[in-house]
Amino acid sequence: MAKSKLVKANEQIAEKVVGGYKKIEDAVVGSYQKIEDAFVDQYLTHDGESVEDAKARLHAEQEERKAQKMDSNTRRN
């Protein structure tokens, strides 16, 4: 009987710890996304471009650079 009480107590502690971690994680990720959006808006958007459009454009440009790099590496070999 003592083991079952300890097991239940440990499970409750674990649930609270994980719940607290999730709250902190959500707060940190949310704050990072706000900072990222502000940076993209301030420095990386073109005239009239939304933050989402700028992120999509930057992602496409990055993929293009990766493809060019892979292409140049295969030519060397």
N, C-alpha and C positions, 0 to 999 in steps of 0.2 A: 504494500500500500504506500509506503514511503517513496518508493521509486516512481510510482505513477504521479504523485504530487510533485516530485522534483522534475519529472519529464514535462508535466503541464506548465510548471513555472518557467522552465527553460524555453518552452515553445512560446509562451507569452512574452518573455524577454526578447527572444529572437524576432518576433513579429514587430515589437516596438522599435527595436534597433533598425530593422530593415525599413520600416515606415519612416523613421527619422532620416535615414540615409536617402530615401527616395525624395523626401521633401527638400533636402539640401541639394541633391542632384538636380531636381527640377528648377530650383531657384538659380543655381549656377548656370545651367544651360540656357535658361530664359534670359538671364543677364548678358551672357555672352552673345546671344543672338541679337539682342538690342544693340549692343556695341558694334557688332559686325554690320548690322543694317545701317547704323549711323555712319560708320566708316565708308561703306560702299556708297551711300547717298552723298556724302561730303566729297569724296575724292575720286570715285570710279565711274560715276554715272555721266553719260553724255547729256546734252541739252534735251530736255523733255522725256528722258528715259526714266522709267520707274526702277526701284531697287530690285524688284524681281527680274525685270528685263536685263538689267546690268549683270546680275548674278548668272543668268542664263547665257548671256553673251560671253562673260568671263570663263564660264565652264566650257563653252564651245571652243573658245580660243585656246584654252589649256589642252583640250583633247586634240586639237589640230597640231599644237606644238609636240605633243607626245607622239602622234602619228608621224610627223616629220622626223623626229629623232629616231624612231624605230626604223623608218625608211632609210635614213642615212647610215644607221648602224648595219643594216642588212647589206647595203651596197659595199661597205668596207670589207665584209667577210667574203 
